[in-house]
Amino acid sequence: MGPGHPECPERLDAIEDRLLVTGLDVALERYEAPPAALADIELAHPRLHIAALRGLHDWLREDLEAGGPPYSQIDPDTSINAYTWPAALRSAGAAIAATDAVMAGEIENAFCAVRPPGHHATRDKAMGFCFFNNVAIAAKYALQRYNLQRVAVVDFDVHHGNGTEDILAGDPRALMVGIFQHPFYPYSGEHPAGPNMLNVPVPAYTRGMEIREIVDITWMPRLEEFKPELIFVSAGFDAHREDDMGQLGMTEQDYAWITMRIKDVARRFSNGRIVSCLEGGYALSALARSVEAHLRVLADV
């Protein structure tokens, strides 16, 4: 995104360092993320959107070789560089590969440590640091490739997953439950776009225990009624109290608790199948500790 931008390479470095320092890395099985096939991306995004991003990437590379600028702005918060296109393909590819591995029974669940994130990417618009909607692509892929009848998306990023809602709203095979700060970027979600959307906007400075209560009262009955065959998680950790990207009061213990609740639903209805994808989280220490807590629950360690 450019120097000084919060969506930076150091985010994945911080996660990797934390896994090494805590020894958690030895409990995990690693997979390299392949690039997604364009046909799979087209399950969630129209061909024109994909072609526009590819064309902008190609133009930027040619311009850079001629001495042009290294970045091109898509919106005030989001820019593209000469490496964004392959990175975005691998972000989506990670979610698809994780879906394949979980559905094949190779692993029970997976966490995709990816950049760029995806949940703000709408059907035909890149925004909010996001280009392709990794979780929505994987959800659509799971429904088509494995002929599933019910998939759920759980989004606990501090920002509303407007892109995921845009892509999945009205599809009775998908249920999305989310909690997010409101009013706040992207200033949406207060009025759900479809009956399969359970949006829970909360005011700034809502603390972890209050969020846990909301999860139990609102999310859990809806997820249990829906009985998902596979659960996707938009795992944003920017609702942490140390993250100044938002103003919510969650801690790594709250993320562990929410993960346990998701895992309980997965064990009861989904054969334990969970695919979690990194979204936000910009305070590097808090991000790394929160991902560790999330992974310890997923990996039972």
C-alpha positions as CSV (number, residue, x, y, z in Angstrom):
1,M,0.0,0.0,0.0
2,G,3.0,2.3,0.4
3,P,5.3,3.5,3.1
4,G,3.6,4.2,6.5
5,H,0.4,2.4,5.5
6,P,-1.1,0.1,8.3
7,E,-1.7,-2.7,5.8
8,C,2.0,-3.6,5.6
9,P,4.2,-6.6,5.1
10,E,5.3,-6.4,8.8
11,R,1.8,-7.8,9.8
12,L,2.7,-11.3,8.5
13,D,6.2,-11.0,9.9
14,A,4.8,-10.3,13.4
15,I,2.6,-13.3,13.2
16,E,5.4,-15.5,12.0
17,D,7.7,-14.2,14.7
18,R,5.1,-14.9,17.4
19,L,4.6,-18.5,16.2
20,L,8.3,-19.1,16.3
21,V,8.9,-17.5,19.7
22,T,6.0,-19.4,21.3
23,G,6.8,-22.7,19.6
24,L,3.4,-22.9,18.2
25,D,4.8,-23.2,14.7
26,V,5.8,-26.9,15.3
27,A,2.2,-27.8,16.0
28,L,1.0,-26.5,12.7
29,E,1.1,-28.0,9.2
30,R,2.0,-25.5,6.5
31,Y,0.7,-25.2,3.0
32,E,2.0,-22.9,0.3
33,A,-0.8,-20.8,-1.2
34,P,-1.3,-21.3,-4.9
35,P,-2.7,-18.6,-7.2
36,A,-6.4,-18.9,-7.6
37,A,-7.8,-19.8,-11.0
38,L,-9.6,-16.8,-12.6
39,A,-12.7,-19.1,-13.2
40,D,-12.9,-19.5,-9.4
41,I,-12.6,-15.8,-8.8
42,E,-15.4,-15.3,-11.2
43,L,-17.7,-17.1,-8.8
44,A,-17.8,-13.9,-6.8
45,H,-16.6,-11.1,-9.1
46,P,-17.6,-10.3,-12.7
47,R,-15.0,-10.7,-15.4
48,L,-14.9,-7.0,-16.0
49,H,-13.7,-6.3,-12.4
50,I,-11.0,-8.9,-12.7
51,A,-9.9,-7.6,-16.1
52,A,-9.7,-4.0,-14.8
53,L,-7.4,-5.0,-12.0
54,R,-5.3,-7.1,-14.3
55,G,-5.1,-4.3,-16.7
56,L,-4.1,-1.8,-14.0
57,H,-1.4,-4.1,-12.8
58,D,0.0,-4.6,-16.3
59,W,-0.1,-0.8,-17.0
60,L,1.6,-0.1,-13.7
61,R,4.4,-2.6,-14.4
62,E,5.1,-1.1,-17.8
63,D,5.0,2.4,-16.4
64,L,7.3,1.5,-13.5
65,E,9.9,0.1,-16.0
66,A,9.7,3.4,-17.8
67,G,10.5,5.3,-14.6
68,G,6.9,5.8,-13.5
69,P,5.5,5.8,-9.9
70,P,5.5,2.5,-7.9
71,Y,1.9,2.8,-6.8
72,S,-1.5,3.7,-8.2
73,Q,-4.4,4.8,-6.0
74,I,-7.7,3.0,-6.2
75,D,-9.3,5.0,-3.4
76,P,-7.9,7.2,-0.7
77,D,-7.1,4.2,1.5
78,T,-6.1,1.6,-1.2
79,S,-3.3,1.5,-3.7
80,I,-2.0,-1.1,-6.1
81,N,1.7,-1.8,-6.9
82,A,3.5,-4.1,-9.3
83,Y,3.1,-7.1,-7.0
84,T,-0.5,-6.7,-5.9
85,W,-2.1,-8.8,-8.6
86,P,-0.1,-12.0,-7.9
87,A,-0.5,-11.4,-4.1
88,A,-4.2,-11.0,-4.5
89,L,-4.4,-14.2,-6.6
90,R,-2.5,-16.1,-3.8
91,S,-4.7,-14.7,-1.1
92,A,-7.8,-16.0,-2.8
93,G,-5.9,-19.2,-3.7
94,A,-5.0,-19.8,-0.1
95,A,-8.7,-19.8,0.9
96,I,-9.6,-22.1,-1.9
97,A,-6.7,-24.5,-1.2
98,A,-7.7,-24.5,2.5
99,T,-11.2,-25.4,1.5
100,D,-10.0,-28.3,-0.6
101,A,-7.8,-29.6,2.2
102,V,-10.5,-29.3,4.8
103,M,-13.1,-30.9,2.6
104,A,-10.7,-33.7,1.7
105,G,-10.2,-34.5,5.4
106,E,-6.5,-33.8,5.2
107,I,-6.9,-31.3,8.0
108,E,-9.8,-30.4,10.3
109,N,-9.4,-26.6,10.0
110,A,-7.1,-24.0,8.5
111,F,-6.0,-20.4,9.0
112,C,-4.9,-18.4,6.0
113,A,-2.3,-15.8,6.9
114,V,-2.8,-13.7,3.8
115,R,-2.4,-10.2,2.4
116,P,-4.2,-8.4,0.9
117,P,-7.3,-9.0,3.0
118,G,-10.7,-9.4,1.3
119,H,-13.9,-8.7,3.1
120,H,-14.4,-5.1,1.8
121,A,-14.1,-6.1,-1.9
122,T,-17.6,-6.0,-3.3
123,R,-18.7,-7.9,-6.3
124,D,-17.4,-5.2,-8.7
125,K,-15.2,-2.8,-6.6
126,A,-11.9,-3.0,-4.8
127,M,-11.8,-0.9,-1.6
128,G,-10.6,-0.8,2.0
129,F,-7.3,-2.5,1.3
130,C,-9.1,-5.4,-0.5
131,F,-9.1,-6.4,-4.1
132,F,-10.7,-9.9,-4.3
133,N,-13.0,-11.2,-1.5
134,N,-11.1,-14.2,-0.4
135,V,-13.8,-15.6,2.0
136,A,-16.7,-15.0,-0.4
137,I,-14.8,-16.6,-3.3
138,A,-14.0,-19.7,-1.1
139,A,-17.6,-19.9,0.1
140,K,-19.0,-19.8,-3.5
141,Y,-16.3,-22.3,-4.5
142,A,-17.3,-24.7,-1.7
143,L,-21.0,-24.5,-2.7
144,Q,-20.2,-25.3,-6.3
145,R,-17.3,-27.6,-6.1
146,Y,-18.6,-29.8,-3.2
147,N,-22.3,-29.3,-3.8
148,L,-22.8,-28.1,-0.2
149,Q,-26.2,-26.8,0.9
150,R,-25.2,-24.6,3.8
151,V,-22.0,-22.6,4.5
152,A,-21.6,-19.9,7.1
153,V,-19.4,-16.9,7.3
154,V,-18.4,-15.4,10.7
155,D,-16.9,-11.9,10.6
156,F,-15.5,-10.4,13.8
157,D,-13.4,-7.6,12.2
158,V,-13.9,-4.1,13.6
159,H,-15.2,-3.0,10.2
160,H,-18.4,-4.4,8.6
161,G,-17.7,-6.9,5.9
162,N,-19.6,-5.0,3.3
163,G,-18.1,-6.8,0.4
164,T,-18.9,-10.3,1.7
165,E,-22.5,-9.1,2.3
166,D,-22.8,-7.7,-1.2
167,I,-21.7,-11.0,-2.7
168,L,-23.6,-13.4,-0.5
169,A,-26.8,-11.5,0.3
170,G,-29.9,-13.3,-0.8
171,D,-28.2,-16.6,-1.3
172,P,-30.2,-19.0,1.0
173,R,-27.2,-21.5,1.0
174,A,-25.1,-18.9,2.9
175,L,-25.5,-17.4,6.3
176,M,-23.3,-14.4,7.4
177,V,-23.0,-13.3,11.0
178,G,-21.0,-10.3,11.9
179,I,-20.2,-7.9,14.7
180,F,-18.6,-4.5,14.0
181,Q,-18.2,-1.0,15.2
182,H,-20.9,1.4,14.0
183,P,-21.0,4.2,12.8
184,F,-17.6,3.5,11.3
185,Y,-16.0,2.6,7.9
186,P,-17.4,1.5,5.5
187,Y,-20.6,3.0,7.0
188,S,-22.8,0.1,6.1
189,G,-24.4,-2.9,7.7
190,E,-27.0,-1.2,9.9
191,H,-29.7,-2.4,7.5
192,P,-28.9,-6.0,6.3
193,A,-29.0,-6.5,2.6
194,G,-30.8,-9.9,2.8
195,P,-32.5,-12.3,5.3
196,N,-29.4,-14.4,5.4
197,M,-27.3,-11.5,6.9
198,L,-27.1,-11.2,10.7
199,N,-25.4,-7.9,11.3
200,V,-24.7,-6.7,14.9
201,P,-23.4,-3.1,14.9
202,V,-22.0,-2.0,18.2
203,P,-20.9,1.5,19.4
204,A,-17.4,2.5,20.0
205,Y,-15.8,1.4,23.3
206,T,-17.9,-1.8,23.5
207,R,-15.8,-4.2,25.6
208,G,-15.1,-7.9,25.2
209,M,-17.5,-9.2,27.8
210,E,-20.4,-7.3,26.1
211,I,-19.4,-8.7,22.7
212,R,-19.3,-12.2,24.2
213,E,-22.9,-11.8,25.4
214,I,-24.0,-10.5,22.0
215,V,-22.4,-13.6,20.3
216,D,-24.2,-16.0,22.7
217,I,-27.6,-14.2,22.3
218,T,-27.6,-13.5,18.6
219,W,-25.0,-15.5,16.6
220,M,-25.2,-18.9,18.3
221,P,-29.0,-19.5,17.9
222,R,-28.8,-18.5,14.3
223,L,-25.8,-20.7,13.5
224,E,-27.4,-23.6,15.3
225,E,-30.6,-23.2,13.4
226,F,-28.7,-23.0,10.1
227,K,-26.5,-26.1,10.7
228,P,-23.6,-25.1,8.4
229,E,-21.7,-27.8,6.7
230,L,-18.6,-25.6,6.5
231,I,-17.7,-22.4,8.4
232,F,-15.6,-19.6,7.0
233,V,-14.1,-16.9,9.3
234,S,-13.2,-13.4,8.4
235,A,-10.7,-13.1,11.1
236,G,-10.0,-9.4,11.6
237,F,-8.2,-8.6,14.9
238,D,-8.5,-4.8,14.7
239,A,-11.2,-4.7,17.4
240,H,-8.4,-5.3,19.9
241,R,-8.2,-2.6,22.5
242,E,-4.6,-1.8,21.5
243,D,-5.5,-1.3,17.8
244,D,-6.1,2.4,17.1
245,M,-7.7,1.5,13.7
246,G,-10.9,1.1,15.7
247,Q,-12.3,1.8,19.2
248,L,-13.5,-1.5,20.5
249,G,-12.2,-3.2,23.6
250,M,-11.5,-6.9,22.7
251,T,-8.4,-8.8,23.9
252,E,-6.8,-12.0,22.8
253,Q,-8.8,-13.9,25.4
254,D,-12.0,-12.7,23.7
255,Y,-10.7,-13.9,20.3
256,A,-9.9,-17.3,21.9
257,W,-13.4,-17.4,23.4
258,I,-15.2,-16.5,20.1
259,T,-13.0,-19.1,18.3
260,M,-14.1,-21.8,20.8
261,R,-17.8,-20.9,20.2
262,I,-17.3,-21.2,16.4
263,K,-15.4,-24.4,16.9
264,D,-18.3,-25.8,19.0
265,V,-20.7,-25.1,16.2
266,A,-18.3,-26.7,13.6
267,R,-17.9,-29.8,15.7
268,R,-21.7,-30.3,16.0
269,F,-22.7,-29.6,12.4
270,S,-19.7,-29.3,10.1
271,N,-17.4,-32.2,11.1
272,G,-15.1,-29.6,12.6
273,R,-14.5,-27.9,9.2
274,I,-13.4,-24.3,9.5
275,V,-11.5,-22.1,7.1
276,S,-10.3,-18.9,8.7
277,C,-8.8,-16.0,6.7
278,L,-6.9,-13.0,8.0
279,E,-8.6,-9.7,7.5
280,G,-7.6,-6.7,9.6
281,G,-5.3,-6.2,12.6
282,Y,-2.8,-3.4,12.5
283,A,-1.2,-3.1,16.0
284,L,1.5,-5.6,15.4
285,S,2.0,-7.0,18.9
286,A,-1.8,-7.3,19.5
287,L,-2.3,-8.8,16.1
288,A,0.4,-11.5,16.7
289,R,-0.9,-12.4,20.2
290,S,-4.5,-12.5,18.9
291,V,-3.6,-14.8,16.0
292,E,-1.7,-17.0,18.4
293,A,-4.8,-17.3,20.7
294,H,-7.0,-18.0,17.6
295,L,-4.7,-20.7,16.4
296,R,-4.2,-22.4,19.8
297,V,-8.0,-23.0,19.9
298,L,-8.1,-24.2,16.3
299,A,-5.2,-26.5,16.7
300,D,-6.2,-27.7,20.2
301,V,-2.8,-26.8,21.8
